[in-house]
């Protein structure tokens, strides 16, 4: 039985990490996740993905320590996209929503951080407990200080303490807190909103954000204006670019084709 379940509805793909008891990720699971997200990225008919966990208690606790004890190397081959198939997947220019349905700790929190938006169930909880087992939350050490205030990020990394959904929302780590029984409905509502939008613009936004993360403003702007970002170049020469202008002039809703 596959540890990953998928549900496709129109332009939306729901991906559920369903590996009892806790949805921990071993090397084999990471490979499957990478293939799923790669196929999502490359499918022109799909526009938005939702990532969640099976059950009501765990989103994902990260690395499967039992698998590690049986020989899975922590620095092994995680497959395309790196750990969880998402956080190192190149050219992921489509929106991904994480619907955190429970505990998200260690690599599970890092996986959620790889999404573009995070919805959290009201009972969700978070932590980066790697320090307690003598290792480093490597991806979180890179990402977290860029997402929330530096001193808070360092506290969470250096202490490994747990924090709840309310605190996560307070620091801007999650977009919304949703009642557990409404979490997936809200995720699908948001996904449908995004799926109705212009996919080429989403691709340009994501590439610009990635490119500009460690760049000076003018350097990033120069790469845009000199057609050095592929997705922006495609957008500016697209039918959708013209459709947006026509729809505005004609006072109607645009019809996006992704072309």
N, C-alpha and C positions, 0 to 999 in steps of 0.2 A: 504494500500500500504506500502510495506516495505521501511524503510529509507535507506536500504543498497541494492545496486545493485551489482551483481557479473557477471563476464564474464570469462569463462574458455577456454583457448586455449592451448592444449597440457599440458605441465608441468607448465604453468603460470596461476595465478589467479589474475584478476583485481578486486579490491574492491572499489566501489564508494560510499562515504557518500553523499546521495542525499536527504536532508531534508530541503526543502525551508522554509524560505527565505535564511537562512544563514548557513545551515548545522550544527547548534548547536546540542549538544549531551545531551539528557536527559537519565534517568535511563533505560527506555525501549530500546532506541537506543543502549546504551552501552552494554546491554545484548545481543542484536542481533549481534553486532560487535564481542563480545567475542566468540559467537558460531561460527561465520564465521572463525575467525582466529584460533580457536581451531580445527575446522574441517580441515583447511588448514594445520596446524601443523601435524595432525594425518593421513593425506592422503598420502600414499607412492607414488602416481603418481604425486603429485604436488611438485614443487621445489622452485618456486619464487612467491612472491606476490607483486603487485603494489597497493598502497593506494592513492586515490585521492579524490577530492570533486566534486560534481555536479555543473554545471554552470560555469561562468567565473569570478565571483567576490570573492567567498569564498572557501577556502579549508576547514577551520573549525575555528569558533571563540571560541570553547571550550564549557564550561558548559552552558546549556540552562537556563538562568535566569528567563524566563517566566515560565518554568516548575517548577523551584525552588519556585517561588512565589505562584504556585498552589499546592505546597506540596512536591515536590521532595526534599529529604534531600541531602545536599551537601556531607554528610558523609554516604549516604545510600549504598545499595548493588548495585554495578556497574556490577555484574556478573563476570563470569570467565575472567581473564585477567585484571581486574580492569578497570579504566576509559578508554573508547574507545576500550576495549577488547584486547589491545596489550601491554601496558607498564608494566603490571605485569604478563603477561602470561608466565608460567613456561616452560622451555625446548623448547623455540622457536628457533630451530636450523636450520632454513631455512632463506635465505635472504629476506628482505622486503625493497622495494623501495618506498619512499614517493614522489609523484609528486604533488608539492604544486602549485596549479593553481590559487591562489589568497590570500586573507587575512588568515593568520595563527596566531592567538593570543591566549593567555591564554592556556587553555587545548588543543587547536588546535596545538599550537607550541609544547607543551609537547608530543602530539601524533606523530608529525613529528619526534621529537627527539627519539622516540621509534623505528624508522626505522633504517636500516643499512646504507642507502644512501639517500640523499635528493636532488632531482632536483627541481628547482624553476622556475616558469614562470617569464619573465622579469618584469611583473607588480606586482609580489607578494610582500607582506609587512608583517611585523612581529612585535609582541609586547608581553610583559607580564604585562598587565595592572591591575592585581589583586590588587596591592597595592593601587590603586586609589579607590577601592571599599572596602578597609579595610580587605582584606584577603590575603592569601599567595599562591603563585604558588609553591606548595609543590614539585611536581616531578621535575620541572625546577630548583628549588633551590638545588636539589641533583645532577642533570645531567649537567646543564649548566656550572658550574665552572670546570667541568672535560673535557668539549668539547672545550671551547674557553678560552682566557686569563682571569684569575681570576678577575682582576679589571674591564674588560669589562662586564663580566657576572654580577658582582655585580652592576654595573651602570644600566644595563638593568633591573635587579630585583628590585633595589631600586627606580628607577625613573618611570618605566613602559613606557618609551618612545618608539615610533615607529621607525623602521629602515627598509630600503628597501633591495631588493635582492642583490644589489651590496655590501652593507655593510655586509650582511650575508655571502656572498662569501669571502669577505676580511678577516673575522674572521675565516673562515674555517667551518662555520656552515652548508653550503650547498656545494654539490659537483660541481654542474653546474648551470648556468643560461641559460634558453632555451626560445626562442620566444614562446609566448603563443600558437600559432597555431601548434607548433611542439613539445610541451611538451610530449604528450602521445606517439607520435611516438618515441621520444627519450627514454622514459621510457620503452617501449616495446623492443626497440633495446637492451637496457642494460639488460632487463630481459631475453631476448633470449640468450645473451652472458652468463649470469649466469646459465641459465637452461641447457646450453650445458656442464657445468663444473661438477666436481665430488661432488655429494651431501654429501657423507660421510666426505669429507674434509671440506666442508662448516660447517657441524654440529660440527666437532672438533674445527674449528676456533672459532665459536660462543661460544662454551662452555668454551674454554680456555680463551677467552677475558673476559667473565663474571666472571669466577673464579678468574682471575688474577687482576681484577680491584682494589681490596683493599688488595692484597697480596704482600708480598715481592717476588722478582724474584725467589730466590732459593726455597721458599715454593711452589710456583706455579709449578716450574719445577719438584719438588719432587712428587707432586700429579700426574703429567703426567707420569713420569717414573715408578711410583709404581702402575700404572693402576687404579688410583682413579677417573678418569674422564671417564664416560661411553662411550661417543661418540668417544673419542680417542682410547679407548680399542677396540671398534667395528671396527674402521678404520684400526688399525694395524693388525687385523685378517680377513680382508675382501678380497673378490675377486677383488674389485676395486684397492686395494693396489698392488696386483700382476699384475693387468692389466696395471696400470701406469708404472710399471717397464718393463713389456714385450713390451708395445708400444714404450717406449723410446729406448729399445734395438733394436727393429725392425724398428725404424724410421718411425712410422706411428702415426696417431691420435688415442688416446685411446677411447674406447667405455665404457662409465660409466653405470653401472646398478644400483648403489645404494645398492649393496649387497657385 
